[in-house]
């Protein structure tokens, strides 16, 4: 359980007025939007036909499927029906204007989870997507090293490992390809993690074009990681816009210890 801490100077929704232990500014979220009191990196930014930039998504339902559904027009991991299982969660805008369909696939026998999202316009008006992330994941602390892969011609994928710092740290490419200068990969590792032991959470954006992957540590020390294509604009969204999938490597279970328990809780919560 997350401790109930005083979140002074963080706004509370109207339904939680004067309850200073609750704020969307620190609550873990699978899709985060602007205008509701969450000042961290947003995973979804929209502009409605009347200029409104605030949208509120609520849980509508879920469906469990065998295998892994294909992503139309996008690269993805594939699996037979007996090799994976997929959970689809549907979120709906409170005004009935759009839906977000989150897809999570677990692969049999592997510590890998893929996540993709599809946005569907359910109204007659135009909706412009300013930002649509494939992955957004929140951790309750920031005790991590940040691992990324950089390179150049004939020197691809060199490992850079640094302490995760407060504020926003970004890895990306605008070359129209994932490129050998920067790879669409990030990992968060506990400081004592080595090649043979320790907790590591690895993330790959399964996409070969330009990309952005970033981490943010906010005022209370929580961490948000997101992955997406670069800034772009899509008007209308009539039939739904699928986003590239992101794969994350989950630490294998070991004998319980405080750090392992913390890592497990993060994924059980999500």
Secondary structure, DSSP 8 states (H G I E B T S, - for coil): -------TTS---GGGTT-TT--TTTS--SS-BTTSS--S--SEEEEETTS-----EEEEEEEEEES----TTS------TTTEEEEEEEEEETTSSEEEEEEEEEETTSSEEEEEEEEEE-SSS-EEEEEE-SEEEEES----EEEEEEEETTEEEEEEEEE--SEEEEEEE-SSS-TTTEEEEEEEE-TT--SSSS-EEEEEE--SS-EEEEEEE-TTS-EEEEEE--S--B---SS-EE---EEEE-----S--HHHHHHHHHHHH-
